[in-house]
Amino acid sequence: MSMSFRDTPSYTHGAPSPIGVLLTNVGSPAAPTPGALRGYLAQFLGDPRLIEYPRWWWLPLLHGIILNTRPRRSARLYQRIWTEEGSPLLITLRRQAEALQDYLDATLPVPVRVVYGARYGEPSIAAALRELQAANVQRVLALPLYPQYSATTTATSFDAIFEELKTWRWVPEVRTINHYHDHPGYVAALAATVREHWATSGRPQRLLMSFHGIPRDYFLKGDPYYCHCQQTARLLGEQLGLSPDEYTVTFQSRFGPTEWLQPYTDRTLEEWGRAGLAHVDALCPGFSADCLETVDEVAEEGGELFLQAGGGEFHYIRALNDRPDHLDALTDVIMANLAGWLEAPGTSSPSAAEMAEHRARLGLTEAAPATVR
């Protein structure tokens, strides 16, 4: 069976090409409605990177039961965080991309094009890549905005990238960044958010560092996520001058009957409430943007669990979002991964004279258009 490839929409061989920077994040449904959630969850929970159950068992369960019940509950949750502009995560992702475009324009000696795509939902990673293709980008740096690597987040973003590129006739050079969990700028930005909060609300008895969970079995099979989370927490604790008993690493958002990484965020907050802790702060260092899992699951539901169990004061410290120090850190991560790509644009491409010679060999006249389709 023959396969057709996506043609390069418009190009001039030898023309200068900007560097493409692709930011990715998990994405959101198109609207906080059961119908939109059903399509989004079908894509999300249908990803074998996330759910490693046998397809013959999982897909009938997903489409026969889960997608007929869960979308209504999930829609109610999204309605609690939705804004007039739409999903908070996608709003922040767009702002991050726009700000990084400005940062890199002011930093790089070559043209750059920053785009963003969601792993699930829209705007898709495929659409972002096609935007780069239309801009004649031949070098792409992919940065999934997950500081700690996991197959369930970072790797599945790479899957989507290469799934799109395998259909292209002219595949660009591609570099991927698979973590920045220990980057000094990232850790310093986290520490700054905590210090700023403490300056106005006081220092708590305990600091909760809640990361998104993964099934424990994934870690035992080699996923480094747990280790990356622990290292981020240790570095952050050191910057804040915390002793090990002043902060706790927990994991949230578990799904299904299997055991996930522990301790669990919700159970920890309940335990702290029953113990009568007077003041607890929480932050989610693994989330580059606030979203349902941070502002609702931790800030609202987690805080309520703590208070109802008998705890005192509870505060959620916002994610890094589009803070300048966060953007500085991401710029530094990007710059470190562009080594060798920062020469003057077009230096390795054919000259105008060489292109004229190529056209002559193909029998093209001088009147022939320089752009070949």
Beta strands, then each sheet from edge to edge (+ up, - down):
strand 1: 19-25
strand 2: 112-118
strand 3: 139-144
strand 4: 173-176
strand 5: 206-212
strand 6: 247-252
strand 7: 279-283
strand 8: 313-317
sheet 1: 2+ 1+ 3+ 4+
sheet 2: 6+ 5+ 7+ 8+
end
